[in-house]
Amino acid sequence: MLTRRHLGTLALSGAVLARPALAAYPERTITVVVPFAPGGANDLAGRLLADRIGPLLSPEGRALVENRPGGGSAIGAEYVRRAKPDGYTLLVGSASTLAVAPASGASAARYHPTQDFTPITIVGTSPLGVVVPTNSGITTVKQLVDKLRAEPGLVGYASSGVGGVAHLAADYLANLAGTTAQHVPYRGGSQTAESLIKGETLYAVDQLGSVVGQVRDGALRLLAVTTRSRDPNFPDVPTVAEAVLPDYELTTWTVMAGPKDLPDDVAGALSKAANTALAEPRVRERLESTGTTPTLDSTPASTRAFLDREYALYRNIVQRIGLKLD
């Protein structure tokens, strides 16, 4: 017969037995998959987190970034989805990865952001910026929209890949303007900026962090930001909504996730480590310098709710513009 004393002893022993699995984590190097080419804002976020979460989890802990671009960032996400849910393969993805690609039916993105992954933490949110080459002669976003309307289907825009948030954002801009534009995809934010500077394309609507260096260097001109309010780093730059298209608003973001069925204690430990890292001045300042506002207090539960809301929002935009990917 089990007495209260026996039950208490069993409960205590169960708690003790439950600890070693987490206490031993991580026992080997954690792989942080960034589904983009090196050099962009998402890559920076992944590297900053990888540099800190290992030591924060364990004195001997270590995490390394592995770039797996392609498929509108879905290839890297699919790799993580198929990984063993043991905490050693993580995804640092964006709205492109966990909203646009699956909502648009990309063949590489046969997944749902919360049903097929374990949300861990919201790394941060970022505005997108409408940029053109400084020597293009275009100085306002209204001038750009006027050109799109005057030359339907002829003006080229660059993006960091088919099915990414930059693809959707630029297409959405033309759609709300009542016209179309020509998509020219590249592999990563750094190549997007390079194409604009070379004159291969006229405009891009990209994550501000991916083009902020070229904007500050004077190679690109920032015409507008896509958020509801002006960006504090560029207070003189208007929003698209206030300048020309009142209904235009988009925000991108970065989220850490793991494979489906990641144990709650591992997801919780990773979330706490990520939040601690994001609160460190060096990490926070690096992210803020690229236009990303770190999220310091998210949990796996709040990240799940956030992803569900954002997926629904992006799915509505995808349906409006008719974006379909094979």
C-alpha positions, 0 to 999 in steps of 0.5 A: 500500500502506498502511504502519503510518505511513499507517494511523497518519496516517489514524487521527489525521486521522480523530480530528481530523475527528471532533472538529469536530462535537462541538467546534461543539456547540452552535451554536444554542439547545438546547430542553429540553422539560418535558412538564408545566405550569410550577410543579412539581418537574420544571419546576424541574429542567428550568429548573435544568439548562437554565440551566447545560448551555449554558454548560458545553458552550460559552462561547456555549451556551444552553438554554431550557425549553419546556413541553409538557404533556398526555397524562399528559406523553406529548405532550412526550415524543412531540415529542422522540421525533420530533425530529432526533437532533442534540442540540438537542431534549432531554426532562427527563421523569419516571416519569410520562413514561417509565414510567407513560404507556407502560406503561398504553397511553396513546394519546399514548405509543406509545413505549418509554423506552429503545428510542425515546429516548437516555437521557442522565442521571438528574437525581435521585430523589424520594419522593412524599407523601400529602397532604390539606388541613390542615382536612380533619380527617385527621391520619394516613394510616391515617385516610385509608385507613379513609375510603377503605374506608368510602366505596369509589369516593366519595373524590376524589383529585387528580393532575397529569394522567391517566396520570401517576405521581400518578394511579398512586400514588393509585390504587395506594394505594386498590388495596392498601387493597382499595378504589377512589377517584375520580380528578380530574385537573388540569394540573400539580402546582400545580393539584393542590395548589390543588384540595386547598386549595379542598376539591375533592378530599380527597387526593393522592399527588404528588411531594413537591417539587410540594407541599412549599411548601404543606406548609411553609405549613400549607395541606396536611398531609403524612401519609406518604411513599412510599419505603422509608425516611423522608425526611430533610427530614421525619423525623417523617413515617412511610412508608406501609408502616410506617403502614398498607400494608406493601407500598406503596413508590414512588419517582419520578425525573427523567431527561434523554433525547434522541431515538433515535440521538443520537450517543454523543459528544453524549449523553456531553457532555450527561451530563457537563454535567448531572452538573457542573451537578447537583454545583453547590451552588446547583443541588443545594440547590434540588433538595434543597429540593423533596425531590429527591436529585440523582444526580451520577454517572450515564452514558448507559449507567447511565441506560439500565439504570435506565430499563429496571428502573423501566419493568418495576417500573411496568409491574407496578404498572399491571397490578396496578391495571388502569390502562389509558389510551386 
